[in-house]
Amino acid sequence: MLEDRIGEWRSYVLRRQAIDAKDVDELEDHLRSQVADLREAGLDADEAFLIGVKRLGGLDSLSQEYATEYSERLWKRLVVAPESEEGGAEWRMEALVALGLAVAAGVAIKVPELFGLRIEDGGATAESFYLRNISLFVLPFLAGFFAWKRGMPSAGRLGLAAPFIVGALVVNLLPFATVGNTEVLAALHLPMALWLVVGIGYAGGAWRSPDNRMNYVRFSGEWFIYMALIAAGGGVLMGLTMFVFSAIGMDAEWLLNDWMLPCGVMGAVIIAGWLVEAKQSVIENMAPVLTLIFTPLFAVLLLAFLATMMLTGSGIGVEREALIGFDLLLVLVVGLLLYSISARDPQKEPGLFDVLSLTLVTCALLVDALALWAILARITEFGFSPNRVAALGENLILVVNLGWSAVLYGRFVTKRAGFAPLERWQTAYLPVYAVWAGIVVVVFPIVFGFQ
């Protein structure tokens, strides 16, 4: 496959411009060197080739023209199997495995109904069960897909399964108060911890590699894009289903609520992961566009919020819903920062977008500091509670991440340091979120008496 791509590129260059074969040989050496470096960093052959050709475009304008044309063709072949017999067989096998795991996840979400746990019946027990276990119905299958694709050994797969088993035992054996504070906190934090466990499978067990961690950050952002697209299509499908059945006097609400929605969501998680894997070099081009759009928008939002607080003298509320909302906002900002870092060329000089990113990080840091102040004041007045302590810990973790990110970004923007320290800081900090999420799931219920 790779040799075919390089041969196609070489023919293109020779055909479109009168150029000496020795010069093409030299360009090909540069291209092969770039591809080799990118593959060592964990990229697949197609992605490494496309990025290598784009980088080569800086040396030769014709290569840039070819890269553009090749990208367009690759986009048109978004979900079409590769042309070669070997590549096509591999693609079909991955597609079948992903489809099989998606079906398995859809079936898994329905299995508890065999034991009388139907959330549609409105029972508190069923609602509590699904609240705690929703991520366990699908994320093990996604991790299994990556373990299979990366060829992880049996010992590695067992190690990968261990956190899922522990998580299942903890949330199902501890005597939580039904829909109590610690149960809700465990339900919110378990998916976060397990998503980072999926990252171990994505990295093929080599999670210590900063490149693999950053690749997983990039995957997570691209996965979210695909999930949003699938969700939009699924919403249209469900609306049309209701329409066509109502046209013949039948109510299809049971079909949508009992089957299409739960099974479709579970299956979409797997299919979105497979699509990112199948065509990651295509969707990669969306990352700079999305960060370019949303970084200034979030920066404006936080600036407006801070200005409003100063003008009105209003404080941040610390009720559970408000705490969850602010934490989600700050997590989104951190996610946007991570995604923009993963999409940025580390060799590029700082520019206006980096100033905007630094503004966003600084505003988020100020908002986080205000939220921390409000939480501490609330704890001083009313004492400790599971929600307040969880919010306190999460905001402390975020303020450390944002604070040092602001320092490193400031050094980069003022040209006192390179971009690499910021990348290393973000990838090194990822496990902190998983550790804290695990503490909330396992330790909080015991400390706060399962309330």
Contacts in CASP RR format, 6 or more apart in sequence:
PFRMAT RR
TARGET T0000
AUTHOR 0000-0000-0000
METHOD contacts of the structure
MODEL  1
MLEDRIGEWRSYVLRRQAIDAKDVDELEDHLRSQVADLREAGLDADEAFL
IGVKRLGGLDSLSQEYATEYSERLWKRLVVAPESEEGGAEWRMEALVALG
LAVAAGVAIKVPELFGLRIEDGGATAESFYLRNISLFVLPFLAGFFAWKR
GMPSAGRLGLAAPFIVGALVVNLLPFATVGNTEVLAALHLPMALWLVVGI
GYAGGAWRSPDNRMNYVRFSGEWFIYMALIAAGGGVLMGLTMFVFSAIGM
DAEWLLNDWMLPCGVMGAVIIAGWLVEAKQSVIENMAPVLTLIFTPLFAV
LLLAFLATMMLTGSGIGVEREALIGFDLLLVLVVGLLLYSISARDPQKEP
GLFDVLSLTLVTCALLVDALALWAILARITEFGFSPNRVAALGENLILVV
NLGWSAVLYGRFVTKRAGFAPLERWQTAYLPVYAVWAGIVVVVFPIVFGF
Q
1 45 0 8 1.000
1 46 0 8 1.000
1 82 0 8 1.000
1 84 0 8 1.000
1 86 0 8 1.000
1 87 0 8 1.000
2 35 0 8 1.000
2 45 0 8 1.000
2 49 0 8 1.000
4 84 0 8 1.000
5 45 0 8 1.000
5 46 0 8 1.000
5 49 0 8 1.000
6 28 0 8 1.000
6 31 0 8 1.000
6 32 0 8 1.000
6 49 0 8 1.000
9 31 0 8 1.000
9 53 0 8 1.000
9 63 0 8 1.000
9 66 0 8 1.000
9 70 0 8 1.000
10 24 0 8 1.000
10 28 0 8 1.000
12 62 0 8 1.000
12 66 0 8 1.000
12 69 0 8 1.000
13 19 0 8 1.000
13 24 0 8 1.000
13 27 0 8 1.000
13 60 0 8 1.000
13 62 0 8 1.000
13 63 0 8 1.000
13 66 0 8 1.000
14 21 0 8 1.000
14 24 0 8 1.000
16 62 0 8 1.000
16 65 0 8 1.000
17 62 0 8 1.000
19 62 0 8 1.000
27 56 0 8 1.000
27 59 0 8 1.000
27 60 0 8 1.000
27 63 0 8 1.000
30 56 0 8 1.000
30 59 0 8 1.000
31 52 0 8 1.000
31 53 0 8 1.000
31 56 0 8 1.000
31 63 0 8 1.000
34 48 0 8 1.000
34 51 0 8 1.000
34 52 0 8 1.000
34 55 0 8 1.000
34 56 0 8 1.000
35 45 0 8 1.000
35 48 0 8 1.000
35 49 0 8 1.000
35 52 0 8 1.000
38 47 0 8 1.000
38 48 0 8 1.000
38 51 0 8 1.000
38 52 0 8 1.000
39 45 0 8 1.000
39 48 0 8 1.000
41 211 0 8 1.000
41 215 0 8 1.000
42 211 0 8 1.000
42 212 0 8 1.000
42 215 0 8 1.000
43 51 0 8 1.000
43 215 0 8 1.000
44 280 0 8 1.000
44 281 0 8 1.000
46 74 0 8 1.000
46 281 0 8 1.000
47 280 0 8 1.000
47 281 0 8 1.000
47 284 0 8 1.000
50 67 0 8 1.000
50 70 0 8 1.000
50 71 0 8 1.000
50 74 0 8 1.000
50 281 0 8 1.000
51 281 0 8 1.000
53 63 0 8 1.000
53 66 0 8 1.000
53 67 0 8 1.000
53 70 0 8 1.000
54 64 0 8 1.000
54 67 0 8 1.000
56 63 0 8 1.000
56 64 0 8 1.000
56 67 0 8 1.000
57 63 0 8 1.000
57 64 0 8 1.000
57 67 0 8 1.000
58 64 0 8 1.000
71 282 0 8 1.000
71 285 0 8 1.000
74 279 0 8 1.000
74 281 0 8 1.000
74 282 0 8 1.000
75 282 0 8 1.000
78 279 0 8 1.000
78 282 0 8 1.000
79 275 0 8 1.000
79 278 0 8 1.000
79 279 0 8 1.000
81 87 0 8 1.000
81 88 0 8 1.000
81 91 0 8 1.000
81 92 0 8 1.000
81 95 0 8 1.000
82 88 0 8 1.000
82 90 0 8 1.000
82 91 0 8 1.000
91 278 0 8 1.000
94 149 0 8 1.000
94 274 0 8 1.000
94 277 0 8 1.000
94 278 0 8 1.000
95 274 0 8 1.000
95 278 0 8 1.000
97 145 0 8 1.000
97 148 0 8 1.000
97 149 0 8 1.000
98 145 0 8 1.000
98 270 0 8 1.000
98 271 0 8 1.000
98 273 0 8 1.000
98 274 0 8 1.000
99 271 0 8 1.000
101 141 0 8 1.000
101 142 0 8 1.000
101 144 0 8 1.000
101 145 0 8 1.000
101 270 0 8 1.000
102 141 0 8 1.000
102 266 0 8 1.000
102 267 0 8 1.000
102 268 0 8 1.000
102 269 0 8 1.000
102 270 0 8 1.000
102 271 0 8 1.000
103 267 0 8 1.000
104 141 0 8 1.000
105 137 0 8 1.000
105 138 0 8 1.000
105 141 0 8 1.000
105 266 0 8 1.000
105 267 0 8 1.000
105 269 0 8 1.000
105 270 0 8 1.000
106 137 0 8 1.000
106 138 0 8 1.000
106 262 0 8 1.000
106 263 0 8 1.000
106 264 0 8 1.000
106 266 0 8 1.000
106 267 0 8 1.000
107 263 0 8 1.000
108 137 0 8 1.000
108 138 0 8 1.000
108 141 0 8 1.000
108 266 0 8 1.000
109 137 0 8 1.000
109 138 0 8 1.000
109 262 0 8 1.000
109 263 0 8 1.000
109 266 0 8 1.000
110 259 0 8 1.000
110 262 0 8 1.000
110 263 0 8 1.000
112 126 0 8 1.000
112 129 0 8 1.000
112 130 0 8 1.000
112 133 0 8 1.000
116 126 0 8 1.000
117 125 0 8 1.000
117 126 0 8 1.000
117 129 0 8 1.000
117 130 0 8 1.000
118 126 0 8 1.000
119 126 0 8 1.000
119 127 0 8 1.000
119 130 0 8 1.000
120 257 0 8 1.000
120 258 0 8 1.000
124 178 0 8 1.000
124 179 0 8 1.000
125 178 0 8 1.000
127 179 0 8 1.000
128 176 0 8 1.000
128 178 0 8 1.000
128 179 0 8 1.000
128 183 0 8 1.000
131 179 0 8 1.000
131 183 0 8 1.000
131 184 0 8 1.000
131 187 0 8 1.000
132 171 0 8 1.000
132 172 0 8 1.000
132 176 0 8 1.000
132 183 0 8 1.000
132 186 0 8 1.000
132 187 0 8 1.000
132 190 0 8 1.000
133 168 0 8 1.000
133 171 0 8 1.000
133 172 0 8 1.000
134 187 0 8 1.000
134 191 0 8 1.000
135 190 0 8 1.000
135 191 0 8 1.000
135 194 0 8 1.000
135 195 0 8 1.000
136 164 0 8 1.000
136 167 0 8 1.000
136 168 0 8 1.000
136 171 0 8 1.000
136 190 0 8 1.000
136 194 0 8 1.000
137 266 0 8 1.000
138 266 0 8 1.000
138 267 0 8 1.000
138 269 0 8 1.000
138 270 0 8 1.000
139 164 0 8 1.000
139 191 0 8 1.000
139 194 0 8 1.000
139 195 0 8 1.000
139 197 0 8 1.000
139 198 0 8 1.000
139 269 0 8 1.000
140 161 0 8 1.000
140 164 0 8 1.000
141 270 0 8 1.000
142 198 0 8 1.000
142 269 0 8 1.000
142 270 0 8 1.000
142 273 0 8 1.000
143 160 0 8 1.000
143 164 0 8 1.000
143 197 0 8 1.000
143 198 0 8 1.000
143 199 0 8 1.000
143 200 0 8 1.000
143 201 0 8 1.000
144 157 0 8 1.000
144 160 0 8 1.000
144 201 0 8 1.000
145 270 0 8 1.000
145 273 0 8 1.000
145 274 0 8 1.000
146 198 0 8 1.000
146 199 0 8 1.000
146 201 0 8 1.000
146 202 0 8 1.000
146 204 0 8 1.000
147 156 0 8 1.000
147 157 0 8 1.000
147 160 0 8 1.000
147 201 0 8 1.000
147 204 0 8 1.000
149 277 0 8 1.000
150 201 0 8 1.000
150 202 0 8 1.000
150 203 0 8 1.000
150 204 0 8 1.000
150 205 0 8 1.000
151 204 0 8 1.000
152 160 0 8 1.000
152 201 0 8 1.000
152 204 0 8 1.000
152 205 0 8 1.000
156 205 0 8 1.000
160 197 0 8 1.000
160 200 0 8 1.000
160 201 0 8 1.000
160 205 0 8 1.000
163 193 0 8 1.000
163 194 0 8 1.000
163 197 0 8 1.000
164 194 0 8 1.000
164 197 0 8 1.000
167 190 0 8 1.000
167 194 0 8 1.000
167 441 0 8 1.000
170 186 0 8 1.000
170 441 0 8 1.000
170 442 0 8 1.000
171 186 0 8 1.000
171 187 0 8 1.000
171 190 0 8 1.000
171 441 0 8 1.000
174 445 0 8 1.000
174 446 0 8 1.000
174 450 0 8 1.000
175 450 0 8 1.000
176 182 0 8 1.000
176 183 0 8 1.000
176 186 0 8 1.000
176 445 0 8 1.000
176 450 0 8 1.000
177 183 0 8 1.000
177 450 0 8 1.000
177 451 0 8 1.000
180 451 0 8 1.000
181 320 0 8 1.000
181 385 0 8 1.000
181 386 0 8 1.000
181 387 0 8 1.000
181 448 0 8 1.000
181 451 0 8 1.000
182 386 0 8 1.000
182 444 0 8 1.000
182 445 0 8 1.000
182 448 0 8 1.000
182 449 0 8 1.000
182 450 0 8 1.000
182 451 0 8 1.000
183 445 0 8 1.000
183 450 0 8 1.000
185 386 0 8 1.000
185 387 0 8 1.000
185 390 0 8 1.000
185 440 0 8 1.000
185 441 0 8 1.000
185 444 0 8 1.000
186 440 0 8 1.000
186 441 0 8 1.000
186 444 0 8 1.000
186 445 0 8 1.000
188 324 0 8 1.000
189 390 0 8 1.000
189 436 0 8 1.000
189 437 0 8 1.000
189 438 0 8 1.000
189 440 0 8 1.000
189 441 0 8 1.000
190 437 0 8 1.000
190 438 0 8 1.000
190 441 0 8 1.000
192 433 0 8 1.000
192 434 0 8 1.000
192 437 0 8 1.000
193 434 0 8 1.000
193 437 0 8 1.000
193 438 0 8 1.000
193 441 0 8 1.000
195 220 0 8 1.000
196 430 0 8 1.000
196 431 0 8 1.000
196 433 0 8 1.000
196 434 0 8 1.000
196 437 0 8 1.000
197 434 0 8 1.000
199 207 0 8 1.000
199 216 0 8 1.000
200 207 0 8 1.000
202 212 0 8 1.000
202 215 0 8 1.000
202 216 0 8 1.000
202 219 0 8 1.000
203 209 0 8 1.000
203 212 0 8 1.000
203 213 0 8 1.000
203 215 0 8 1.000
203 216 0 8 1.000
204 212 0 8 1.000
206 212 0 8 1.000
207 213 0 8 1.000
210 423 0 8 1.000
210 424 0 8 1.000
210 427 0 8 1.000
210 428 0 8 1.000
213 427 0 8 1.000
213 430 0 8 1.000
214 341 0 8 1.000
214 342 0 8 1.000
214 423 0 8 1.000
214 426 0 8 1.000
214 427 0 8 1.000
215 342 0 8 1.000
217 335 0 8 1.000
217 338 0 8 1.000
217 339 0 8 1.000
217 341 0 8 1.000
217 342 0 8 1.000
217 426 0 8 1.000
217 427 0 8 1.000
217 430 0 8 1.000
218 280 0 8 1.000
218 284 0 8 1.000
218 287 0 8 1.000
218 339 0 8 1.000
218 342 0 8 1.000
218 343 0 8 1.000
219 273 0 8 1.000
219 276 0 8 1.000
219 277 0 8 1.000
219 280 0 8 1.000
221 287 0 8 1.000
221 339 0 8 1.000
222 276 0 8 1.000
222 280 0 8 1.000
222 283 0 8 1.000
222 284 0 8 1.000
222 286 0 8 1.000
222 287 0 8 1.000
223 272 0 8 1.000
223 273 0 8 1.000
223 276 0 8 1.000
225 283 0 8 1.000
225 286 0 8 1.000
225 290 0 8 1.000
226 271 0 8 1.000
226 272 0 8 1.000
226 273 0 8 1.000
226 275 0 8 1.000
226 276 0 8 1.000
226 283 0 8 1.000
227 268 0 8 1.000
227 269 0 8 1.000
227 272 0 8 1.000
230 268 0 8 1.000
230 271 0 8 1.000
230 272 0 8 1.000
231 268 0 8 1.000
234 264 0 8 1.000
237 260 0 8 1.000
238 256 0 8 1.000
238 260 0 8 1.000
238 261 0 8 1.000
241 252 0 8 1.000
241 255 0 8 1.000
241 256 0 8 1.000
241 260 0 8 1.000
242 252 0 8 1.000
242 253 0 8 1.000
242 256 0 8 1.000
245 251 0 8 1.000
245 252 0 8 1.000
245 255 0 8 1.000
246 252 0 8 1.000
276 283 0 8 1.000
284 343 0 8 1.000
287 339 0 8 1.000
287 340 0 8 1.000
287 342 0 8 1.000
287 343 0 8 1.000
288 343 0 8 1.000
288 344 0 8 1.000
290 339 0 8 1.000
291 336 0 8 1.000
291 339 0 8 1.000
291 340 0 8 1.000
291 343 0 8 1.000
291 353 0 8 1.000
292 353 0 8 1.000
294 336 0 8 1.000
295 336 0 8 1.000
295 340 0 8 1.000
295 353 0 8 1.000
295 356 0 8 1.000
295 357 0 8 1.000
295 360 0 8 1.000
296 356 0 8 1.000
298 332 0 8 1.000
298 333 0 8 1.000
298 336 0 8 1.000
298 360 0 8 1.000
299 356 0 8 1.000
299 359 0 8 1.000
299 360 0 8 1.000
299 363 0 8 1.000
302 333 0 8 1.000
302 360 0 8 1.000
302 363 0 8 1.000
302 364 0 8 1.000
302 366 0 8 1.000
302 367 0 8 1.000
303 359 0 8 1.000
303 363 0 8 1.000
305 367 0 8 1.000
306 363 0 8 1.000
306 366 0 8 1.000
306 367 0 8 1.000
308 314 0 8 1.000
309 315 0 8 1.000
309 316 0 8 1.000
309 370 0 8 1.000
315 370 0 8 1.000
315 374 0 8 1.000
316 322 0 8 1.000
316 326 0 8 1.000
316 370 0 8 1.000
316 371 0 8 1.000
316 374 0 8 1.000
317 374 0 8 1.000
318 374 0 8 1.000
318 375 0 8 1.000
318 378 0 8 1.000
318 388 0 8 1.000
318 391 0 8 1.000
320 387 0 8 1.000
323 371 0 8 1.000
323 375 0 8 1.000
323 387 0 8 1.000
323 388 0 8 1.000
323 391 0 8 1.000
326 367 0 8 1.000
326 371 0 8 1.000
327 391 0 8 1.000
327 394 0 8 1.000
327 395 0 8 1.000
327 398 0 8 1.000
329 367 0 8 1.000
330 364 0 8 1.000
330 367 0 8 1.000
330 368 0 8 1.000
330 371 0 8 1.000
330 395 0 8 1.000
330 398 0 8 1.000
330 402 0 8 1.000
331 398 0 8 1.000
333 360 0 8 1.000
333 361 0 8 1.000
333 364 0 8 1.000
333 402 0 8 1.000
334 364 0 8 1.000
334 398 0 8 1.000
334 401 0 8 1.000
334 402 0 8 1.000
336 360 0 8 1.000
337 357 0 8 1.000
337 360 0 8 1.000
337 361 0 8 1.000
337 405 0 8 1.000
337 426 0 8 1.000
338 426 0 8 1.000
340 353 0 8 1.000
340 357 0 8 1.000
341 422 0 8 1.000
341 423 0 8 1.000
341 426 0 8 1.000
344 419 0 8 1.000
346 418 0 8 1.000
346 419 0 8 1.000
346 420 0 8 1.000
346 423 0 8 1.000
347 419 0 8 1.000
348 419 0 8 1.000
350 412 0 8 1.000
350 413 0 8 1.000
350 415 0 8 1.000
351 413 0 8 1.000
354 409 0 8 1.000
354 412 0 8 1.000
354 413 0 8 1.000
355 413 0 8 1.000
357 409 0 8 1.000
358 406 0 8 1.000
358 409 0 8 1.000
358 410 0 8 1.000
358 413 0 8 1.000
361 402 0 8 1.000
361 403 0 8 1.000
361 405 0 8 1.000
361 406 0 8 1.000
361 409 0 8 1.000
362 406 0 8 1.000
364 402 0 8 1.000
365 399 0 8 1.000
365 402 0 8 1.000
365 403 0 8 1.000
365 406 0 8 1.000
368 395 0 8 1.000
368 398 0 8 1.000
368 399 0 8 1.000
368 402 0 8 1.000
369 399 0 8 1.000
371 391 0 8 1.000
371 395 0 8 1.000
372 392 0 8 1.000
372 395 0 8 1.000
372 396 0 8 1.000
372 399 0 8 1.000
375 388 0 8 1.000
375 391 0 8 1.000
375 392 0 8 1.000
375 395 0 8 1.000
376 392 0 8 1.000
378 388 0 8 1.000
379 388 0 8 1.000
379 389 0 8 1.000
379 392 0 8 1.000
382 388 0 8 1.000
385 448 0 8 1.000
386 444 0 8 1.000
386 448 0 8 1.000
386 451 0 8 1.000
389 444 0 8 1.000
390 440 0 8 1.000
390 444 0 8 1.000
393 436 0 8 1.000
394 436 0 8 1.000
397 432 0 8 1.000
397 433 0 8 1.000
397 436 0 8 1.000
400 429 0 8 1.000
401 426 0 8 1.000
401 429 0 8 1.000
401 432 0 8 1.000
404 425 0 8 1.000
405 422 0 8 1.000
405 425 0 8 1.000
405 426 0 8 1.000
408 417 0 8 1.000
408 421 0 8 1.000
408 422 0 8 1.000
408 425 0 8 1.000
409 422 0 8 1.000
410 416 0 8 1.000
411 417 0 8 1.000
411 418 0 8 1.000
411 421 0 8 1.000
412 418 0 8 1.000
412 419 0 8 1.000
412 421 0 8 1.000
412 422 0 8 1.000
END
